[in-house]
């Protein structure tokens, strides 16, 4: 797997993702939001899948709390690995350098959920996003061990 320092050099916003995740993990309940501009391959894929000109991807403290609660412990029972705050540095990598995307179910408002998958070493990371009008929100993040792949 690529070290977080390498990811932060390539994607400076990765440090903000980790910082907010660490804050949530440490019990901070203050509102927070980290945004990332959409461009290149990610922009093209979102345009293709959603037929919208998405400009921003974001995650909130509430999303991070959900990820911590649902994927931060006891993941072995589901064949997954616990998410930690350091994993949030991979969000820009997962979204910008994805190996696979697919439509998932729709949310209560009828918006499509999308899965972005990135294989990194022995892990596969999956981020789920939901579409707004011109922004998409990262709703969940999880990881699983795979036999072999490279990042």
N, C-alpha and C positions, 0 to 999 in steps of 0.2 A: 504494500500500500504506500502511496505517496505520503511523506511526512507533512504534518499540518503547516510547518514553516514554508514548505515549497508551495502548498496550496495558497497560503496567505500572500506570498509574493505574486502569484498569478492572479489571484482573486482577493484583493484587499478587504472586501466586505465579509470574507470568511471569518475574520477576527471578531467582527460585530456579532455574527451568528453565535460564535462560541461564548462571547461575553454575556450575551443575554441568556443563553442556555445555562451557563454557570450560575448566574444570578438566580434564575428560577430554581435550579437544583439546590441552592443554598437557602431557599425559603422566601426569597423576595417576592412580594405580591404586587409590586409597582407595575403600572402599565408600561409596555415596551413594544416596539415594532422595528423590525429591521427590513429594509427594502433593498432590492437589487434590480438594476436596470436590465432590460431584456434586449438582446441584440443577436446578430449572427444566426447560427444554427438553431438556437432556442427560439428566437423570434420567428424564424421560418417554420419550425415545427408547430408552434402554437398557432400561427396563422393558418397552416394547413389543417390542423385538427379542429380548431375552434372557429375559423373564418372570422377572426377578430384581430385587430392590431394591438396586441397586448404590449404594454410599455414597461410594466413593473411586476416583479414577483416579491412577495413579502411574507413574513412570519411574525406572529404576535406572541406575547407572553402566554396568552391563553392556549395557543397552538402548542407551545413548548410544554406547558403543564399537561396537556392531553398526551403528548408524546412520552413524557416522563411517566405518567400514570399508566398508560397502556403498553409502553415498550421499554421502560427503564428498568424493569426487574421481572424475574420469573419468566423470561422469554424462552428458556430451554424447553418448557412444557409445550411450546408451539413450534419447536424446531428453529427458533431464532436466537439471536444474541442480544443481550441488553444494550440499549442505546445509552451513550454517555454524552456529556456536554461537548467533548472533543469531536464527536461524530458530526456535529452541526457545521464544522469547518468544511465538510464535504458537500454541503448543499450546492454551492456554485458549481463544483465539479460534476455532481450528479446531473444537474439541470443543463449545463452547457456542453458537457461531453458525454451525454447519455449513450448507452449501448442499445437501448430499446425503449420505446414508448408504446403505450396502449391505452385505449379507453377503458374506464372502469364503469361502475354504476353511476347513476345520476344522483345528485343530492335532492333534498326536499323541495328546493326551488326549481328543479328541473335542469340545473347546470351540470355539465359533464365533469366527472372527476377523471383525472389523467394520472397514470403511473409512469414515472421516469425511473429507469433502472440503470445502474452502473456497476460493473464488475470491477472490484479492486482487490487484487491478490487473491486471498482465499475467501473473501466476503463479497456478497452482492448487497448493494444498498438500494432501497426503493423509497422514493418520495412521492407522495400523493398530493396533487394540487387541485384546487377548485377554482373555476373561472368566475370572475366578476365582470364588469363591463369592459374595463381596460387594464385590469390588474388580475393577477392570479395569486391565491393564497396557498402556502404550504400547510397542509392540514395534518400530515403524519409522516413519519420517517421510521424505517426499520431496516434491520440487517440480518442476513443469514449466512452461514458458512457454506461454501461451495467447494467442490474438489480442487479446481485450479482455474485461474484466470489471471489476467494482468490488468494493472491500472495505469 
